[in-house]
């Protein structure tokens, strides 16, 4: 016992240097003396007992902490002490801390970035007063919601409803207005709206006044409300402009208001003008969206029933306005209408980043389990000194939470960079300008950081909390069987989650690759596209529009490098016009169903040449297909396959638009040609039956309506880079007509690429998260095997001493790693195939159980697993038996 007393004497001296109270030193000495005596009686040699006691010298701070706790130190002081001690422990292991923080930054940063998107798009309310009362009103058809309404139907709902403070209509696209403020006019985005538009949103212009019912009457003087940006940039921010007139698209508009700087509406616009359109019971065109502000306390279902009752009155009083297959009226929160299409995508990405974070947690838990082996004796001595299990768990969880908070801070910085990068790329998402890191995101980061620290710190803390001090100090520093089992389970869980993510990413990647290989049916290379507006009294007839189009084409064809020029009502993949049609020359039994519709396009003669669309039967249009010529139409193969036979196409009569009302009523047209199919709606949609008519033969009433609804699209085939011609093209348009202001010049290839922006984003993000998951899984597998090799060094040395070959040792380690990998791979594959069914709506041309994707994912995982196993396995083969057998 002399050795014991000498040791106690040395410890007392050390504690006096630390200025601890004498009663604490005596209590500590008593505990140490009893503990060392117990170890000696348990069979430990004096040297082993001394070595165990000396370990306590490294736990000086823990001992002081234990003594202070026993003296009833206030809780806040104890927590602050836990934090200080945790920081010191992390500082003592810089390598572990750096790896853990970087791993957590990756997992937490991905979650924060996606939550920032969810917060900006879904959780953040629209910037309107009481946004829960702003709703979208749509028609409920047998096939589902139809996002559009006729003006006549809207007006009746507006007058007869009992549940809305106000209802407002606005056109779907907006043609644009050319604003003349200097030497050269500018084309600005515009929307035609009813008088109650701003009141329905809840934001009236802070400068000037709002629209009145008088402004919206047919024949009223033109007035306009301009955006703050246009007022500042084009009108020099002059307050005196209120009440003055500006020249726009050939008319004098009185400026009556300016919006606030932060005013935003989901449909971008820079100028708002009243509809000034008379009611027409014969007009059935679904050309307007309708929004409304509910009365306080009115629910969506009650509002739908109210408008449904009004609809019955419309059926009775205005026959034909309500379509036969219209079931009712659908009233939904306007914000849901804005972001509804992106919810499945955001939920998919949220699930993906959650998996990445779980994998990161598993990795850190494994690292802490390995690190816990070296802290077992420290924890055992603290327990022997009287530290309660609760106090011990709190200290260990404090350390893991500090680690997680550091990872969360780095993850927040990483997510900021990711969000900035995301905003710089085309995504096809609404409300992207409102995506920002705000208080909600900061609170989420704090919450997920704390929760993450508790999750990955729980397993090591519970393992250490169950230690028996006497058992620990008698055994060597190797891990227990339960610890090894838990480490293997965590690695298999990482592979399981990584497999699910890789399967999802593989399916999306396969789908996107097939989308990129889709033949659109036209040649998009070397084609410049742009828009012009034909709004105004100078474009009120087809003869005038045709004359301007011909003059502009002549000017453009004179530009060196321009090969062909065409105009069209819209570009491929853009929102289109669908009209009902009839085939009156067919026998009654062979005619299409009454509700059959066709994609409608009005084009100039060179359209098929510019687009490279082959004519398969008959002919295309020529300059002779003018207003005075015979009415003609060209259809595509999909129209022929769906409604006509191969032999009877040319010469058939087609009557388009009659059911939509007088604005769309057209003459019977003769089919003079059949062209190849094109993907008019989108690359992920099959070719639809399409009818092309000459631009010069559009009826005047339809010309005026289309000019108000949408800009004219131009396609210019050039010999070089399309954007290199934009300035010359712009000048030639102005030379043809001062009101032909161009906007949005883009190569046609970019138009196609933009139509795939959302698919590209979802594939890229899920692929990135899957790669991160795979990397973390590989690191986790490598870490466990490397630690296992260190733990089993003595066993490996004995095997080699008994004659085991290096190849056998190599196979032993790799087999252990592959067992863990295969367990996660099999379970992940089964779960991934079950979950893939929910991705069907996101896939194109790819089955949710695609065997090729499954094979590639499995192969990649196994290759990565073998690579992760190889380095520890090679290290095991270099074990020197003589050194290993001396290893303690």
Phi, psi and omega in degrees: 000356179297320179298320180296313182296323178296319179295316180299320180297317179296319181294321179298321178298318179296317181292329176294324177297330179277001176062041173277155178295152182297324182292327176292319180296316179296318180296318179296317181298320179297316179296319181293318181297317179294319182295317181290322178297320178298321180293319179296316178295332180282358176112000179282144176287159178305323180295318178295319178297318178297317181297319178296320180291319180299332176300333180292336178301326177286344180255032182306314184293324178296322181296315178299318180299318180297318181294319179296321179299321182290345178262018173061051176292142179305150185301316183299317179296322179295318179297316179297325177293321176300318180295314180298317180294319178299320179296321178295320179296319179292325179291332179287342179238072186296325180295310177300315182298316181296314180297316181295316181296317180295319179296315179293325178300321179295312182290314181290320180300319178297318179294319180294320180298315180289323177296327177299319176296313181298319180296315182289326186268324189244309187285324181286123180292157176299147186282053179235153175298133179046063185296342179289350178261354178271119188233160174256138179246122182228166177273136176262110181259171177299325182279350183132188181296143175240116187272078178173155184208149177283155181295323181295315179299317179299316183298321180292317176302319182298321183280323194255354183288158180242002190240354184248140169292321177198151175239145181219149178241150174213150183287157191290318188246306184088123185278329185102156180228139177270117184263121180263106179235355182198214183292329184229129180290158178239138177271122181243148178291138182223161175223135170271126186226158174280169189298330185268013186302306183291326178292325177295322177288325180102009181233113177265152181301130180288338177246132181082216183223173178269172174291151173242170178299328179294326179294335187262008180277147175302135179084000179291156179296138181295129175230160183213144169250124185257155176285158179299321182296315179295320179299319182284317188277321185257338181245013174060021178062032183278115180297336182289353181291338177298124181093347178270167180257147173233150181270119179224122176049046174082004178233155175265116180254136174272126178282117182250349182195158176232131180286167178287159183300327184260014179293133180217139174230148187303326178264108187302136176204156179236355177210141180234130180231151180291158180295312181053041183242133181283151176292141178219108180301339179274354181272110181251009184292127179273075189255003187228147166267152181233128174237161181206163174246118181289152171293153180303133176084358181272130179273162182296319182295319179295321178295321178298317179294322178298312179290331175298322177293321177296325180299324178295325175294322179294319178301322183282317188271334183228077182301137178095339180292320178266124181291151182299327183268013177273121185271327184179204182237138182249121178248119182227157175302131184299324179298321177296324178294324182289315188251005186302324184289339184261356180302310179302321179297313181294323177295321177297315180293323178297319177296322181295312182289333174296320177296319178299317180293321177297321177295318178298318178299318179297320179297313182292323177299319177297317178298319180290326176296318177295319180291331182295332180300322181283348180253005185297316182290323175301313182293322180297318180292320178297322178293319179295334180276359173107004177292129182288158180297321179297315179297322180292315179298321180296320179296316181293320178290330175297317178299314181293326178292320176300318178298317181292322178296322176296318176296323178295321178296316177294323179295324177297318177295317178298319180294326177300315178296319181296318180295319178297319177295319180298316181293336180279347182253149176293132184234338183074013181265148176281163172058027184296333180290343181266001180280119181200158176279115183236192182299321180299319179292320179296318178295321177297318179299316179297315183295314184289332177292314179296315180298319179298317179299321178291323182293306185281344178271348186293313185297309177298323181295317179294322178298314181288329182291340182266007185291144170261114187306316182296318179295320182295315184287345175275336186264171178281183182275019182275159181285153178280169179297320180296324179294316179297319180296318181294322177297317177296321178297317180296320179295315178298324178295321177298315179295322177302310181292320179297324178296316179300314180296317181294323177297314178298315179295322179296319178296316179294321179294317177298319179296315182292322178298322178290326176297318181293335180271357180294134176277115182289348181093001178214167181262109184271356183283145175059036177237123176264132177243151175200174183237148169223155180257136176248030178282142174128163182294337181285351179239037185274357180225154180294327180299318179292316179299315181298319180296317180292320179298315180297318180295318179295319178300317180297318179296316184291324181291343177280349179286127179302132180098344177277125185262321180201151183226139177216154174242150180208154181294335179198162179268156174303145179075357177270163177308135190241172176255124175248129183232147173289155182213167178224154173242080188293339182279350179276155172301150185305323183289338184260358183286152178297162177299152183302332182266013179293140181230159181226144172292128186249129178226133171253127188224158173274165189303326186274009186301311182295328178292313180299318184277348182069034179267119183286143174268118186268327178222150175066225185221170172263191181277157178226175179297339180284347178276067182260185183299326182277350182278174178294135179296126183229164178209148173243133180245166178261176182298323180299322176296316180296314182297324187278322191237343186226165175266162183300326187275335190251024185282299184298130179097347178291153179261138179233130179245113189249135167085359186299323183289343182278351179116178187296331180295331183256353183299130184232166175284162174291132185244147179265132176286119181250353181195161176232129179247166180293157180292145173229153179275084185283325184276319181176159181293336180268006178245140179293160179299132180259154173305126186228141176239128177252133176236155180295137179301328182286349183251014177287132179301148185302317181297322179289327177301311181299317180296313182295322179299327178284327187277325188207152176284163175277138178260143179237142179232124186234113177275127184237170184268353182225213179290123186303315185292343177292344183260358191296322182292315178297320179297317179301316181294323180290326175297315179295327178292328179286321179197130184294342178269356179272077179269130183269155176211161173053051176291125181213146170296147179299327178298326178290325177301315178296318181296320180296327179295342179256014186300316183291319178296321179296319181294312183294324178291316182295315182293314180294323176297319179296315179294324179293320177297319177297318179297318180295318179297314179296321178297318179295319179296319178297316178297317179298316182298317180295317181291321178298317178294321179298320178298318177297320180293324186261019183301319180295317178298317180296321178298318179297316179302315181292325178294330180274004174109006178295136180280160179297325178296324178292320177295318179300313180295326180299314182289315181296321179299321178298316179294320181290330176297316177297320181293314183296323178300310179293323182294314181295311180295320179295323179295314179298315180291320180296319178294325178291320181283336183297338179298332180282355180261004187302323181290345180264356186257152177226119176068015182227132178283148178294344178242038183303117184293327179296316178299317179299317181295318181294315180299316179297317180296317179297317180298317181293321178296317179295321179295316179298318178297320179292329180279336192295315185295311176299323180295318177296323178295323179295325181288346180265006180294130177273116183305323183294320179286320182296324182288342174268357186288134177245000000 
